């Protein structure tokens, strides 16, 4: 998993980086086919914004969260992302892909 954490009008401190990384491990616990993760943290006056782009095999997931506190925004972001990843995983398990051998036999 490639992880990129960047800040827009914000310096990403080691504490914020570590916090985001530990929260992202929750997503890996549910679904381990993550290829690339890009996290952008930004500040706009009194609003703290966290957004993420998650690249999976066959799908890209985008989430964002805005709050007054950056740590709370990251928490809400991970909750949203976790729900979307679980939903994607359930959809993949509900309709398994047929192998080419089975299609040739039919």
C-alpha positions as CSV (number, residue, x, y, z in Angstrom):
1,X,0.0,0.0,0.0
2,X,1.4,3.4,-1.1
3,X,0.5,6.1,1.4
4,X,0.8,9.8,0.7
5,X,-0.2,12.4,3.3
6,X,0.0,16.0,2.3
7,X,-1.1,19.3,3.7
8,X,-2.7,22.3,2.0
9,X,-2.1,25.6,3.9
10,X,-0.9,23.3,6.7
11,X,2.3,21.7,7.8
12,X,1.8,18.0,8.4
13,X,3.5,17.3,11.8
14,X,4.7,13.8,12.7
15,X,1.9,13.5,15.3
16,X,-0.8,14.2,12.7
17,X,0.9,11.8,10.2
18,X,1.1,9.0,12.9
19,X,-2.5,9.6,13.9
20,X,-3.7,9.3,10.3
21,X,-1.6,6.2,9.7
22,X,-2.9,4.4,12.7
23,X,-6.5,5.2,11.8
24,X,-5.9,3.9,8.2
25,X,-4.9,0.5,9.6
26,X,-8.6,0.0,10.4
27,X,-9.4,0.0,6.7
28,X,-6.6,-2.5,6.1
29,X,-8.1,-4.8,8.7
30,X,-11.3,-5.0,6.7
31,X,-9.9,-5.0,3.1
32,X,-6.3,-5.7,2.2
33,X,-6.5,-5.1,-1.6
34,X,-5.6,-1.4,-1.2
35,X,-3.2,-0.3,-3.9
36,X,-2.7,3.5,-3.2
37,X,-3.9,6.0,-0.6
38,X,-3.7,9.7,-0.9
39,X,-4.7,11.9,2.1
40,X,-5.0,15.7,1.9
41,X,-5.4,17.8,5.0
42,X,-6.2,21.4,4.6
43,X,-7.2,24.5,6.7
44,X,-9.6,27.2,5.5
45,X,-10.1,29.9,8.2
46,X,-12.0,28.1,11.0
47,X,-12.6,24.8,9.1
48,X,-10.3,21.9,9.1
49,X,-10.8,19.5,6.1
50,X,-9.6,16.0,5.5
51,X,-10.1,14.2,2.3
52,X,-8.9,10.8,1.0
53,X,-8.6,9.0,-2.3
54,X,-8.4,5.2,-2.0
55,X,-7.4,3.2,-5.1
56,X,-8.6,-0.4,-5.0
57,X,-8.4,-3.0,-7.7
58,X,-11.3,-1.9,-10.0
59,X,-12.6,1.0,-8.0
60,X,-11.6,4.4,-6.6
61,X,-13.2,5.7,-3.4
62,X,-13.2,9.3,-2.4
63,X,-14.3,10.7,1.0
64,X,-14.0,14.1,2.7
65,X,-14.9,15.5,6.1
66,X,-15.0,19.0,7.5
67,X,-14.9,19.9,11.1
68,X,-13.5,22.6,13.5
69,X,-10.8,20.2,14.8
70,X,-8.5,18.3,12.5
71,X,-8.4,15.2,14.6
72,X,-12.2,15.0,14.6
73,X,-12.2,15.5,10.9
74,X,-9.8,12.6,10.4
75,X,-12.0,10.4,12.7
76,X,-15.2,11.2,10.7
77,X,-13.3,10.6,7.5
78,X,-12.1,7.2,8.5
79,X,-15.6,6.3,9.6
80,X,-17.0,7.2,6.2
81,X,-14.2,5.4,4.4
82,X,-14.7,2.3,6.5
83,X,-18.4,2.2,5.7
84,X,-17.7,2.5,2.0
85,X,-15.0,-0.1,2.0
86,X,-17.2,-2.6,3.8
87,X,-20.0,-1.9,1.3
88,X,-17.6,-2.4,-1.6
89,X,-16.4,-5.7,0.0
90,X,-19.9,-7.0,0.5
91,X,-20.8,-6.2,-3.2
92,X,-17.7,-8.1,-4.4
93,X,-18.6,-11.1,-2.3
94,X,-22.3,-11.0,-3.3
95,X,-21.5,-11.5,-7.0
96,X,-18.3,-13.5,-7.5
97,X,-16.8,-13.3,-11.0
98,X,-17.0,-16.4,-13.2
99,X,-13.7,-17.9,-14.3
100,X,-13.0,-18.1,-18.0
101,X,-13.0,-21.9,-17.8
102,X,-16.6,-22.0,-16.6
103,X,-17.6,-19.6,-19.4
104,X,-16.0,-21.8,-22.0
105,X,-17.7,-24.9,-20.6
106,X,-21.2,-23.4,-20.8
